[in-house]
Amino acid sequence: MRLTVIGTGYLGATHAACMAELGHEVLGVDVDPDKVAALQAGRVPFHEPVLPELLAKHTASGRLRFTTSYEEAAAFGQVHFVCVGTPQRKDSEGADLRYVDSAFASMARHAGEGALLVGKSTVPVGTAQRLADTHAAVEIAWNPEFLREGFAVEDTLRPDRLVLGIGSQRAETLLREVYAPVIGAGTPVVTADFPTAELVKTAANAFLATKISFINAMAEVCEATGGDVSVLAEAIGHDDRIGKKFLRAGVGFGGGCLPKDIRAFAHRADELGVSLAFLREVDAINMRRRDRVVELARELCGGTVLGARVAVLGAAFKPDSDDIRDSPALNVAARLRLDGADVTVYDPEAMDNARKAFPLLGYALSAEEALRGADLVLHLTEWPQFRELAPERARALVSRPRIVDGRGVLDGAKWAAAGWEFRALGRPAPGGEG
């Protein structure tokens, strides 16, 4: 089939390349000519494993092209996917839909009558029906994305489910044709009305955020009682009704999805007269974990970080990504710098983005360089190379062997045995310290 993808950010570029991998001819559309030029040249402007290879493969073959022209896209495509961002509004917790509205309006203006426009963006419930009412000459469907940064290609080509929010049999038929290879491989398909399809994505993100904040709340209780949240999580995770995933206590979630999506969901629920107040507590618990890392840093430095050299391992909000949006690591780093610490950050992929957003922080070329002479080390993004650091080797580099594991993945006993003063959220200090 001939498909267009409107918006070539993280979601759009991934979707476009993966649709080409499925065998379709794809035209990506974006208003940013520099981004279009980079993608057309086979360059991905962000870090995502596997995607550069797919992009280069399919731009070289001609199966995947990019343009700034909606007219060209309308003439080219049979199905048009809208993949633009929905950031948080500046004046409220609600979602900013200007990019969604603009993309649908521009595409509907040029597309022929009956063209199928498929939203993939995360939007407040009611958006699809409003767009369908506004642009009656075209047909609307909603096909929410469920991408995990670092696994976006896998999640597109081999998703755990496809959700099709449709208003006609024709729309379902076309979308099943688009995803025929995926469906043929056994992926479950859930067909739904517009509001249910929109809610699936926001409900999934709200559930994941709640589970993460639940275990972080338990970490707070463990810190108050001397319990060990890692053992607690293992024990309750054996219950099939609960499961072990997303039960690792730490500095909390960030990124461009979970924080703004749960706020937008609670905001939309308020508009509908439904209380989702618990999501605001989920958000508050998440932010408190950053506070706790700052407190631990001060405690380990004798009550103040003024003048202390602090090494921060991590800048991206998660590993296998260069995304620093709402990054807990950089939030903590910036706050410690404001407290008078000399902060040096290292991340394998997010250094350029971090420098642009936080130019007053110090940056190292390697983890070893960041550690050299440090009075305190903060492990805040769980890259494999940080988890694999040898405590003895790291001990030889720092000025004072003190570390906070903000991700709950380091072996505290091993680090303590190598002479480190070790702290982790919700876990007693090795040897009963603190």
C-alpha positions in Angstrom: 0.0 0.0 0.0 1.0 3.7 -0.2 1.0 5.3 3.2 1.9 8.7 4.5 3.1 9.5 8.0 2.4 13.1 9.2 5.1 14.2 11.7 8.5 12.7 11.7 9.6 12.9 15.3 10.3 9.9 17.5 6.9 8.2 16.8 6.6 9.3 13.2 10.1 8.4 12.0 9.8 5.0 13.7 6.4 4.3 12.2 7.5 5.3 8.7 10.6 3.2 8.7 8.7 0.2 10.1 5.8 0.5 7.6 8.5 0.4 4.8 10.0 -2.7 6.5 6.5 -4.3 6.3 6.6 -3.8 2.5 4.6 -0.6 2.0 5.6 2.5 0.1 5.8 5.3 2.6 6.0 9.1 2.4 6.9 11.0 5.6 5.7 14.6 6.0 7.1 17.3 8.3 7.0 21.1 8.4 10.7 21.1 9.4 12.8 21.1 6.2 16.1 20.4 8.1 14.5 17.3 9.7 13.2 16.2 6.3 16.6 16.6 4.7 18.3 14.6 7.5 15.8 11.7 7.2 15.9 11.7 3.5 19.7 11.3 3.7 19.1 8.3 6.0 20.1 10.1 9.3 18.0 9.6 12.4 18.1 12.8 14.6 17.7 10.9 17.8 19.0 7.7 19.4 16.9 4.5 18.9 18.5 1.1 18.4 17.9 -0.6 15.0 16.1 2.4 13.5 19.1 3.9 11.7 19.6 0.7 9.8 16.0 0.5 8.8 15.9 4.1 7.7 19.1 3.8 5.7 17.9 0.6 4.1 14.5 2.0 2.9 15.6 5.5 1.9 18.2 3.9 -0.2 15.7 1.5 -1.9 13.3 4.4 -2.5 10.5 2.7 -0.6 10.7 5.5 2.0 10.8 9.2 1.2 10.2 12.4 3.0 8.6 15.8 2.1 7.3 19.0 3.5 4.4 19.0 1.1 0.9 18.1 2.3 -0.3 18.3 -1.3 2.3 15.7 -2.3 1.2 13.5 0.6 -2.5 13.7 -0.2 -1.8 12.7 -3.8 0.4 9.8 -2.8 -1.2 8.0 0.1 -4.1 5.7 0.5 -3.9 5.9 4.3 -2.5 8.8 6.3 -1.1 8.3 9.8 -0.9 11.3 12.1 2.0 11.0 14.5 2.6 14.5 15.9 3.3 15.4 19.5 0.8 16.3 22.3 2.9 18.1 24.9 1.6 19.5 28.1 0.0 22.9 27.8 1.9 25.8 29.4 -1.2 27.1 31.2 -2.6 23.8 32.6 -2.0 20.1 33.0 -4.0 19.4 29.8 -2.6 18.2 26.5 -1.7 20.8 23.8 -3.5 19.6 20.7 -2.5 22.4 18.3 -0.2 20.1 16.4 -2.8 17.4 16.1 -5.5 19.8 15.0 -3.1 21.5 12.5 -2.0 18.1 11.0 -5.6 16.9 10.5 -6.8 20.2 9.1 -3.9 20.4 6.6 -4.3 16.8 5.5 -8.1 17.0 5.3 -7.8 20.2 3.2 -5.7 18.4 0.5 -6.9 14.8 0.7 -9.7 13.5 -1.4 -13.2 12.8 -0.1 -13.2 9.6 1.9 -9.5 9.5 2.6 -8.6 7.7 5.8 -6.7 9.7 8.4 -5.5 7.6 11.3 -4.4 9.2 14.5 -1.6 7.6 16.5 -0.9 10.4 18.9 -1.8 10.2 22.6 -4.8 12.4 23.0 -7.6 13.2 25.5 -10.7 11.1 25.1 -13.1 12.8 22.8 -10.5 14.1 20.4 -11.2 11.6 17.6 -14.9 12.2 17.5 -14.3 16.0 17.5 -12.0 15.7 14.6 -14.5 13.4 12.8 -17.2 16.0 13.2 -15.0 18.8 12.1 -13.6 17.0 9.0 -16.6 15.2 7.7 -15.3 14.8 4.2 -12.6 12.5 5.3 -12.8 9.4 7.5 -11.1 9.2 10.9 -9.7 6.2 12.7 -7.5 6.0 15.9 -4.7 3.5 16.2 -2.8 4.4 19.4 0.9 3.7 19.7 2.5 1.7 22.6 6.2 2.3 21.9 8.9 2.0 24.6 12.0 4.1 23.9 14.9 1.7 23.2 12.5 -0.9 21.8 10.4 1.1 19.4 11.2 -0.9 16.3 10.4 -4.2 18.0 7.2 -2.7 19.5 6.1 -1.6 16.0 6.9 -4.7 14.1 6.0 -7.2 16.8 3.6 -5.4 19.1 1.8 -7.2 21.9 -1.5 -5.9 20.5 -3.0 -3.7 17.9 -5.9 -1.4 18.9 -8.1 -0.1 16.0 -10.5 2.7 16.9 -12.9 2.7 13.9 -16.1 4.1 12.7 -16.7 1.8 9.7 -16.0 -1.6 8.2 -14.0 0.1 5.4 -11.6 1.7 8.0 -11.1 -1.7 9.7 -10.4 -3.4 6.4 -7.8 -0.9 5.3 -6.0 -1.0 8.7 -6.0 -4.8 8.7 -4.4 -4.6 5.2 -1.8 -2.2 6.5 -0.9 -4.5 9.4 -1.4 -7.8 7.5 2.1 -9.1 8.2 1.9 -8.2 11.9 -1.6 -9.7 12.3 -0.4 -12.8 10.3 2.4 -13.3 12.9 -0.2 -13.7 15.6 -0.6 -10.2 17.1 -4.0 -9.8 18.8 -6.3 -7.1 17.3 -8.7 -5.2 19.5 -11.4 -3.2 17.6 -13.0 -0.4 19.5 -15.0 2.8 19.2 -13.2 6.1 19.3 -13.3 6.8 23.0 -12.2 3.3 24.0 -9.3 3.4 21.6 -8.1 6.7 23.0 -8.6 5.5 26.6 -6.6 2.3 26.1 -3.3 4.3 25.7 -4.0 6.7 28.5 -5.2 4.0 30.8 -2.1 1.8 30.1 0.3 4.7 30.9 -1.7 5.5 34.0 -1.5 1.9 35.2 2.3 1.7 34.6 2.9 5.0 36.3 0.8 3.9 39.3 2.7 0.6 39.6 6.0 2.4 39.6 4.9 5.0 42.1 3.4 2.3 44.3 6.7 0.5 44.8 8.4 3.9 45.3 5.8 4.7 48.0 6.7 1.3 49.6 10.3 2.4 49.5 9.4 5.5 51.6 7.7 3.1 54.1 10.8 0.9 54.1 13.0 3.9 54.7 10.9 4.8 57.7 10.9 1.3 59.2 14.2 -0.2 58.2 12.6 -2.6 55.6 14.1 -3.6 52.3 12.0 -2.6 49.3 13.9 -4.9 47.0 13.0 -8.0 49.0 9.4 -6.7 49.4 9.1 -6.3 45.6 10.5 -9.8 45.0 8.0 -11.3 47.4 4.9 -9.5 46.1 6.0 -10.0 42.5 5.7 -13.7 42.8 1.9 -13.2 43.0 0.6 -13.7 39.5 -2.0 -11.0 40.0 0.8 -8.4 40.6 3.8 -9.6 38.6 7.4 -8.5 38.9 7.6 -5.9 36.1 7.8 -2.2 37.1 8.4 -3.0 40.8 12.0 -1.7 41.1 12.1 1.3 43.4 14.3 4.2 42.4 14.4 7.8 41.4 11.2 7.5 39.4 10.0 7.8 35.9 10.5 10.7 33.4 10.5 11.1 29.7 8.1 12.7 27.2 5.1 10.3 27.9 4.3 9.1 31.4 4.5 12.4 33.3 2.6 14.5 30.9 0.1 11.8 30.0 -1.0 11.1 33.5 -1.4 14.8 34.1 -3.4 15.2 30.9 -5.6 12.2 31.8 -6.4 13.6 35.3 -7.2 17.0 33.7 -9.5 15.5 31.1 -11.2 13.4 33.8 -11.9 16.6 35.7 -13.5 18.1 32.6 -15.7 15.1 32.4 -16.7 15.2 36.0 -14.8 12.1 37.0 -12.2 12.2 39.7 -8.8 10.6 39.0 -7.2 12.4 41.9 -5.0 9.3 42.7 -3.0 10.1 39.5 -1.9 13.4 41.1 -0.6 11.5 44.1 1.1 9.1 41.7 2.8 12.2 40.1 3.7 13.6 43.6 5.2 10.3 44.8 7.3 10.2 41.6 8.7 13.7 42.2 9.4 13.0 45.9 11.9 10.3 44.8 14.0 13.0 43.2 13.8 14.9 46.5 15.0 11.9 48.3 18.1 11.5 46.1 19.0 15.1 46.8 18.5 14.5 50.6 20.7 11.4 50.5 23.4 13.4 48.6 23.4 16.0 51.3 23.4 13.3 54.1 26.4 11.6 52.6 28.3 14.9 52.2 27.8 15.8 55.9 24.6 17.9 55.6 25.6 20.1 52.6 26.9 19.5 49.1 28.4 23.0 49.0 31.8 22.6 47.3 31.5 18.8 46.9 32.4 17.2 43.6 29.5 15.1 42.4 29.6 12.6 39.6 26.2 11.9 38.0 26.1 8.7 35.9 23.2 9.3 33.5 21.4 12.1 31.7 18.8 10.3 29.6 15.5 9.5 31.4 16.1 5.8 30.6 18.8 3.6 29.0 19.0 3.0 25.2 17.7 6.6 24.6 19.1 10.1 24.3 15.8 11.6 25.5 16.3 14.0 28.4 12.7 15.2 28.7 11.7 15.4 32.3 14.9 13.4 33.1 15.2 12.6 36.9 19.0 12.4 36.5 19.3 15.9 35.1 16.7 17.3 37.5 18.8 16.0 40.5 22.0 17.2 38.9 20.7 20.7 38.4 19.4 21.0 41.9 22.7 19.9 43.4 24.5 22.5 41.3 22.1 25.1 42.7 23.1 23.9 46.1 26.7 24.7 45.4 28.0 21.3 44.2 30.5 20.9 41.4 28.5 18.5 39.2 29.9 16.4 36.4 27.6 14.3 34.2 28.3 11.5 31.9 25.8 9.6 29.6 26.6 7.3 26.7 24.1 8.9 24.3 22.4 12.0 25.8 25.4 14.3 26.2 24.6 16.7 23.4 21.0 17.0 24.4 22.0 17.5 28.1 24.5 20.2 27.2 22.0 22.2 25.3 19.3 22.0 28.0 21.7 22.3 31.0 24.8 24.3 29.8 25.9 25.2 33.3 26.5 21.6 34.4 29.9 19.9 33.8 30.3 17.1 31.4 32.8 14.2 31.1 33.8 12.1 28.1 33.6 8.9 30.0 32.3 7.4 33.2 35.9 7.1 34.5 36.5 10.8 33.8 33.3 11.7 35.7 34.4 9.6 38.7 37.9 11.0 38.9 38.2 13.0 42.1 34.5 12.8 43.0 33.3 13.2 46.6 30.0 11.5 45.7 28.7 9.4 42.9 25.0 9.2 41.9 23.9 6.3 39.6 20.7 7.7 38.0 20.3 6.1 34.6 20.7 2.3 34.4 22.9 2.0 31.4 24.6 -1.5 31.3 28.1 0.0 31.5 27.2 1.7 34.8 25.8 -1.5 36.3 29.0 -3.3 35.2 31.4 -0.8 36.8 33.9 -2.6 39.0 33.6 -1.1 42.5 37.4 -1.6 43.2 38.3 0.2 40.0 35.9 3.0 40.7 37.2 3.3 44.3 40.7 4.0 42.9 39.3 7.0 40.8 37.2 8.9 43.4 38.3 11.2 46.2 35.7 9.8 48.6 34.0 6.4 48.0 30.3 7.4 48.5 27.5 6.3 46.1 23.8 6.6 45.8 22.2 4.0 43.6 19.1 5.8 42.3 18.0 2.8 40.2 18.1 0.0 42.6 20.3 -2.3 40.5 23.7 -2.2 42.0 24.9 -4.9 44.5 25.2 -2.9 47.7 27.1 -5.6 49.5 29.7 -5.8 46.8 30.2 -2.1 46.7 30.4 -1.9 50.5 33.0 -4.7 50.5 35.1 -2.6 48.2 35.1 0.2 50.7 32.2 2.3 49.5 29.6 4.0 51.6 26.5 2.8 49.8 22.9 4.1 49.8 19.9 3.0 47.7 16.3 4.1 47.9 14.2 2.0 50.2 17.0 -0.4 51.2 19.1 -0.4 54.4 22.7 0.5 54.1 24.9 -2.6 53.9 26.2 -3.6 57.3 23.3 -1.7 59.0 24.7 1.8 58.5 22.3 4.7 58.4 
